Amino acid sequence: MVKSIFVGNLAWSAEDDDLRNFFAECGTVIRVRIMKDQETGRSRGFAFVDMDADEADAAIETLNGKNLMGRPATLSEAKPREPRR
């Protein structure tokens, strides 16, 4: 089963490979999605990383608060997006 991890406090300059390397010690990254502003294309400061559920839990436990490109990473299990009205 795949689990999605919310990654907050992300450096504006972060790229997919930066996140893949950061999470590599905890397992295989299936997918990285850095959220970007639609108008400017600039990072919005957060991303989602998909991993195997057990590896994702270990990654959250191990890497939350660790230095990611000069900033403490904020990691949690991603929650489903609430419907907009």
DSSP file with accessible surface (Angstrom, degrees, kcal/mol):
  #  RESIDUE AA STRUCTURE BP1 BP2  ACC     N-H-->O    O-->H-N    N-H-->O    O-->H-N    TCO  KAPPA ALPHA  PHI   PSI    X-CA   Y-CA   Z-CA
    1    1 A M              0   0  173      0, 0.0    52,-2.8     0, 0.0     2,-0.4   0.000 360.0 360.0 360.0 140.5    0.0    0.0    0.0
    2    2 A V  E     -A   52   0A  82     50,-0.2     2,-0.4    51,-0.1    50,-0.2  -0.747 360.0-165.6 -97.8 139.5    1.2    3.5   -0.9
    3    3 A K  E     -A   51   0A  29     48,-3.4    48,-2.4    -2,-0.4     2,-0.4  -0.969  13.4-136.4-125.5 141.9    1.1    6.3    1.6
    4    4 A S  E     -A   50   0A  29     -2,-0.4    74,-2.7    46,-0.2     2,-0.5  -0.829  14.1-153.6-100.4 134.6    1.5   10.0    0.9
    5    5 A I  E     -AB  49  77A   0     44,-3.1    44,-2.2    -2,-0.4     2,-0.4  -0.911  10.4-137.6-109.0 129.9    3.7   12.2    3.1
    6    6 A F  E     -AB  48  76A  59     70,-3.2    70,-1.6    -2,-0.5     2,-0.6  -0.742  17.4-162.3 -82.7 130.0    3.1   16.0    3.4
    7    7 A V  E     +AB  47  75A   0     40,-3.0    40,-2.1    -2,-0.4     3,-0.3  -0.953  14.6 178.5-117.4 110.1    6.4   17.9    3.4
    8    8 A G  E     + B   0  74A   5     66,-3.4    66,-1.8    -2,-0.6    38,-0.2  -0.594  55.0  41.9-107.1 171.5    6.1   21.4    4.8
    9    9 A N  S    S+     0   0   59     36,-0.4     2,-0.3     1,-0.2    -1,-0.2   0.854  78.3 172.8  61.3  37.8    8.6   24.2    5.4
   10   10 A L        -     0   0    1     35,-2.4    -1,-0.2    -3,-0.3    59,-0.1  -0.570  36.4-111.1 -82.1 136.2   10.2   23.4    2.1
   11   11 A A    >   -     0   0   10     57,-0.3     3,-1.7    -2,-0.3    34,-0.2  -0.374  23.9-124.1 -62.7 142.8   12.9   25.6    0.6
   12   12 A W  T 3  S+     0   0  133      1,-0.3    31,-0.5    32,-0.1    -1,-0.1   0.816 110.3  53.9 -59.1 -30.0   11.8   27.5   -2.4
   13   13 A S  T 3  S+     0   0   79     56,-0.1    -1,-0.3    29,-0.1    -2,-0.1   0.447  79.6 128.1 -87.9   1.3   14.7   26.1   -4.4
   14   14 A A    <   -     0   0    4     -3,-1.7     2,-0.3    54,-0.1    31,-0.1  -0.281  38.8-166.3 -63.3 139.5   13.9   22.5   -3.6
   15   15 A E    >>  -     0   0  108      1,-0.1     4,-1.5    19,-0.0     3,-0.6  -0.773  37.1 -97.9-119.1 168.3   13.7   20.1   -6.6
   16   16 A D  H 3> S+     0   0   68     -2,-0.3     4,-2.5     1,-0.2     3,-0.2   0.890 122.6  53.7 -53.1 -45.4   12.4   16.5   -6.9
   17   17 A D  H 3> S+     0   0  108      1,-0.2     4,-2.5     2,-0.2    -1,-0.2   0.833 102.3  58.3 -64.0 -32.0   15.8   15.0   -6.6
   18   18 A D  H <> S+     0   0   55     -3,-0.6     4,-1.9     2,-0.2    -1,-0.2   0.922 110.6  42.8 -61.7 -43.1   16.5   16.9   -3.3
   19   19 A L  H  X S+     0   0    0     -4,-1.5     4,-2.3     2,-0.2    -2,-0.2   0.903 111.8  53.6 -71.1 -40.1   13.4   15.2   -1.8
   20   20 A R  H  X S+     0   0   86     -4,-2.5     4,-1.0     1,-0.2    -2,-0.2   0.932 112.2  45.4 -59.5 -43.9   14.3   11.8   -3.3
   21   21 A N  H  < S+     0   0  119     -4,-2.5     4,-0.5     1,-0.2     3,-0.3   0.884 110.9  53.3 -66.8 -39.3   17.8   12.0   -1.7
   22   22 A F  H  < S+     0   0   27     -4,-1.9     3,-0.4     1,-0.2    -1,-0.2   0.908 116.4  37.9 -62.2 -42.3   16.4   13.2    1.6
   23   23 A F  H >X S+     0   0    0     -4,-2.3     3,-1.9     1,-0.2     4,-0.6   0.574  90.7  94.7 -87.4  -8.3   14.0   10.3    1.9
   24   24 A A  G >< S+     0   0   58     -4,-1.0     3,-1.0     1,-0.3    -1,-0.2   0.819  75.5  62.1 -57.2 -34.8   16.3    7.7    0.4
   25   25 A E  G 34 S+     0   0  140     -4,-0.5    -1,-0.3    -3,-0.4    -2,-0.1   0.726 107.0  46.1 -66.5 -17.6   17.6    6.5    3.8
   26   26 A C  G <4 S-     0   0   23     -3,-1.9     2,-0.3     1,-0.3    -1,-0.2   0.506 124.0 -74.5-103.1  -7.4   14.1    5.4    4.7
   27   27 A G  S << S-     0   0   20     -3,-1.0     2,-0.5    -4,-0.6    -1,-0.3  -0.942  70.3 -26.8 147.3-165.8   13.1    3.5    1.5
   28   28 A T        -     0   0  100     -2,-0.3    24,-0.6    -3,-0.1     2,-0.5  -0.714  48.8-139.2 -90.5 128.3   12.1    4.0   -2.1
   29   29 A V  E     -C   51   0A  15     -2,-0.5    22,-0.2     1,-0.2     3,-0.1  -0.752  15.7-173.3 -85.2 124.8   10.3    7.1   -3.2
   30   30 A I  E     -     0   0A  92     20,-3.0     2,-0.3    -2,-0.5    21,-0.2   0.890  67.0  -4.0 -84.6 -43.6    7.5    6.3   -5.6
   31   31 A R  E     -C   50   0A 121     19,-1.2    19,-2.9     2,-0.0     2,-0.4  -0.995  54.4-157.5-154.0 145.4    6.5    9.8   -6.5
   32   32 A V  E     -C   49   0A  11     -2,-0.3     2,-0.4    17,-0.2    17,-0.2  -0.988   9.2-176.6-123.5 132.9    7.4   13.5   -5.6
   33   33 A R  E     -C   48   0A  71     15,-2.7    15,-2.2    -2,-0.4     2,-0.6  -0.911   6.7-166.0-132.1 105.6    5.0   16.4   -6.2
   34   34 A I  E     -C   47   0A  16     -2,-0.4     2,-0.3    13,-0.2    13,-0.2  -0.814  25.9-128.1 -87.9 122.8    6.3   19.9   -5.4
   35   35 A M  E     -     0   0A  49     11,-1.9     9,-2.9    -2,-0.6    11,-0.4  -0.591  31.3-170.0 -76.5 129.7    3.3   22.2   -5.3
   36   36 A K  E     -C   43   0A 100     -2,-0.3     7,-0.2     7,-0.3     2,-0.2  -0.897  29.2-102.2-124.1 150.1    3.8   25.3   -7.5
   37   37 A D     >  -     0   0   63      5,-3.0     4,-2.1    -2,-0.3     5,-0.1  -0.494  28.8-138.5 -66.0 133.4    2.0   28.5   -8.0
   38   38 A Q  T  4 S+     0   0  200     -2,-0.2    -1,-0.1     1,-0.2    -2,-0.0   0.836  97.9  41.4 -66.6 -33.3    0.0   28.4  -11.2
   39   39 A E  T  4 S+     0   0  186      1,-0.1    -1,-0.2     3,-0.1    -2,-0.0   0.900 128.8  24.0 -83.1 -42.0    0.9   31.9  -12.3
   40   40 A T  T  4 S-     0   0  101      2,-0.2    -2,-0.2     3,-0.0     3,-0.1   0.677  88.1-134.2 -99.8 -20.7    4.6   32.1  -11.4
   41   41 A G     <  +     0   0   42     -4,-2.1     2,-0.2     1,-0.3    -3,-0.1   0.487  59.4 139.0  77.4   2.6    5.6   28.5  -11.4
   42   42 A R        -     0   0  137      1,-0.1    -5,-3.0    -6,-0.1    -1,-0.3  -0.521  63.2 -94.0 -81.2 147.3    7.4   29.1   -8.1
   43   43 A S  E     - C   0  36A  10    -31,-0.5    -7,-0.3    -7,-0.2    -1,-0.1  -0.240  21.4-145.8 -57.4 144.4    7.3   26.6   -5.3
   44   44 A R  E     -     0   0A 143     -9,-2.9    -1,-0.1     2,-0.4    -8,-0.1   0.380  49.7-102.2 -93.0   1.9    4.5   27.1   -2.7
   45   45 A G  E    S+     0   0A  11    -10,-0.4   -35,-2.4     1,-0.2   -36,-0.4   0.579  92.0  76.7  91.2  11.7    6.8   25.8    0.0
   46   46 A F  E     +     0   0A  47    -11,-0.4   -11,-1.9   -37,-0.2    -2,-0.4  -0.976  49.5 179.2-149.0 162.4    5.3   22.3    0.4
   47   47 A A  E     -AC   7  34A   0    -40,-2.1   -40,-3.0    -2,-0.3     2,-0.4  -0.926  22.9-124.9-150.5 172.4    5.3   19.0   -1.4
   48   48 A F  E     -AC   6  33A  43    -15,-2.2   -15,-2.7    -2,-0.3     2,-0.4  -0.993  18.2-166.3-127.8 135.6    3.9   15.4   -1.2
   49   49 A V  E     -AC   5  32A   0    -44,-2.2   -44,-3.1    -2,-0.4     2,-0.5  -0.990   9.4-149.7-123.1 127.8    6.1   12.3   -1.3
   50   50 A D  E     +AC   4  31A  15    -19,-2.9   -20,-3.0    -2,-0.4   -19,-1.2  -0.856  28.3 153.3-101.0 130.9    4.6    8.9   -2.0
   51   51 A M  E     -AC   3  29A   0    -48,-2.4   -48,-3.4    -2,-0.5   -22,-0.1  -0.921  54.0 -70.3-141.9 168.7    6.3    5.8   -0.4
   52   52 A D  E  >  -A    2   0A  60    -24,-0.6     4,-3.0    -2,-0.3   -50,-0.2  -0.333  55.6-112.7 -56.5 143.7    5.3    2.3    0.7
   53   53 A A  H  > S+     0   0   13    -52,-2.8     4,-2.3     1,-0.2     5,-0.2   0.891 114.8  45.4 -55.0 -46.2    3.2    2.7    3.9
   54   54 A D  H  > S+     0   0  125    -53,-0.2     4,-2.0     1,-0.2    -1,-0.2   0.912 115.8  46.8 -65.7 -41.2    5.7    1.1    6.3
   55   55 A E  H  > S+     0   0   61      2,-0.2     4,-2.5     1,-0.2    -2,-0.2   0.877 110.6  53.5 -67.1 -36.8    8.6    3.1    4.8
   56   56 A A  H  X S+     0   0    0     -4,-3.0     4,-2.5     2,-0.2    -2,-0.2   0.927 108.3  49.2 -64.5 -43.5    6.5    6.3    4.9
   57   57 A D  H  X S+     0   0   72     -4,-2.3     4,-2.2    -5,-0.2    -1,-0.2   0.921 112.7  47.9 -61.0 -43.0    5.8    5.8    8.6
   58   58 A A  H  X S+     0   0   44     -4,-2.0     4,-2.8     1,-0.2     5,-0.3   0.898 110.6  52.2 -64.4 -39.7    9.5    5.2    9.3
   59   59 A A  H  X S+     0   0    0     -4,-2.5     4,-3.1     2,-0.2     5,-0.4   0.923 109.5  48.2 -63.7 -44.0   10.4    8.3    7.2
   60   60 A I  H  X S+     0   0   33     -4,-2.5     4,-1.4     1,-0.2    -1,-0.2   0.942 115.6  45.3 -61.4 -45.6    8.0   10.6    9.2
   61   61 A E  H  < S+     0   0  167     -4,-2.2    -2,-0.2    -5,-0.2    -1,-0.2   0.916 122.5  35.7 -63.4 -43.2    9.3    9.2   12.5
   62   62 A T  H  < S+     0   0   58     -4,-2.8    -2,-0.2    -5,-0.2    -3,-0.2   0.872 124.7  34.4 -81.5 -40.4   13.0    9.5   11.5
   63   63 A L  H >< S+     0   0    2     -4,-3.1     3,-2.3    -5,-0.3    10,-0.3   0.588  77.9 119.0-101.5 -12.0   13.1   12.6    9.4
   64   64 A N  T 3< S+     0   0   85     -4,-1.4    10,-0.2    -5,-0.4     3,-0.1  -0.363  90.3  10.4 -59.9 125.7   10.6   15.0   10.9
   65   65 A G  T 3  S+     0   0   48      8,-3.0    -1,-0.3     1,-0.3     9,-0.1   0.298  97.8 132.4  88.5  -7.9   12.4   18.1   12.0
   66   66 A K    <   -     0   0  105     -3,-2.3     7,-2.8     6,-0.2     2,-0.3  -0.373  69.1 -87.5 -75.7 157.1   15.7   17.2   10.3
   67   67 A N  E     +D   72   0B 113      5,-0.2     2,-0.5    -3,-0.1    -1,-0.1  -0.463  44.7 178.0 -68.7 121.0   17.6   19.7    8.2
   68   68 A L  E >  S-D   71   0B  13      3,-3.2     3,-1.0    -2,-0.3   -57,-0.3  -0.940  76.5 -28.8-126.2 102.2   16.4   19.8    4.5
   69   69 A M  T 3  S-     0   0   79     -2,-0.5   -56,-0.1     1,-0.3    -1,-0.1   0.889 127.8 -44.8  57.6  42.7   18.2   22.4    2.5
   70   70 A G  T 3  S+     0   0   62      1,-0.2    -1,-0.3   -59,-0.1    -3,-0.1   0.514 123.8  90.8  85.9   5.5   18.8   24.6    5.6
   71   71 A R  E <  S-D   68   0B  84     -3,-1.0    -3,-3.2    -5,-0.1     2,-0.5  -0.982  82.4-107.1-133.2 146.0   15.3   24.3    7.0
   72   72 A P  E     -D   67   0B  75      0, 0.0    -5,-0.2     0, 0.0    -6,-0.2  -0.576  40.9-126.3 -73.6 121.6   13.7   21.9    9.5
   73   73 A A        -     0   0    2     -7,-2.8    -8,-3.0    -2,-0.5     2,-0.6  -0.447  13.4-149.8 -69.8 137.2   11.4   19.6    7.5
   74   74 A T  E     -B    8   0A  70    -66,-1.8   -66,-3.4   -10,-0.2     2,-0.4  -0.946  24.2-179.2-108.4 110.0    7.8   19.3    8.7
   75   75 A L  E     +B    7   0A   8     -2,-0.6     2,-0.3   -68,-0.2   -68,-0.2  -0.905  12.1 145.9-117.1 140.6    6.5   15.9    7.9
   76   76 A S  E     -B    6   0A  49    -70,-1.6   -70,-3.2    -2,-0.4     2,-0.2  -0.972  55.4 -79.1-158.3 164.4    3.1   14.3    8.5
   77   77 A E  E     -B    5   0A  92     -2,-0.3   -72,-0.2   -72,-0.2     2,-0.1  -0.517  57.2-111.3 -67.3 132.1    0.8   11.8    6.8
   78   78 A A        -     0   0   21    -74,-2.7   -74,-0.2    -2,-0.2    -1,-0.1  -0.433  29.4-143.8 -67.1 137.8   -1.1   13.6    4.0
   79   79 A K        -     0   0  160     -2,-0.1     3,-0.1     1,-0.1    -1,-0.0  -0.766  27.9 -94.7 -99.1 148.8   -4.8   14.1    4.7
   80   80 A P        -     0   0  118      0, 0.0     2,-0.2     0, 0.0    -1,-0.1  -0.338  48.2-102.4 -61.1 143.9   -7.4   14.0    1.9
   81   81 A R        -     0   0  186      1,-0.1     3,-0.1    -3,-0.0    -3,-0.0  -0.486  34.9-122.4 -70.0 132.6   -8.2   17.3    0.4
   82   82 A E        -     0   0  166     -2,-0.2    -1,-0.1     1,-0.1    -3,-0.0  -0.537  34.0-100.6 -75.2 142.0  -11.5   18.7    1.7
   83   83 A P        -     0   0  122      0, 0.0     2,-0.3     0, 0.0    -1,-0.1  -0.318  34.5-127.2 -63.4 142.0  -14.0   19.5   -1.0
   84   84 A R              0   0  201     -3,-0.1    -3,-0.0     1,-0.1     0, 0.0  -0.618 360.0 360.0 -86.3 151.4  -14.4   23.1   -2.0
   85   85 A R              0   0  293     -2,-0.3    -1,-0.1     0, 0.0     0, 0.0  -0.556 360.0 360.0 -94.2 360.0  -17.7   24.8   -2.0
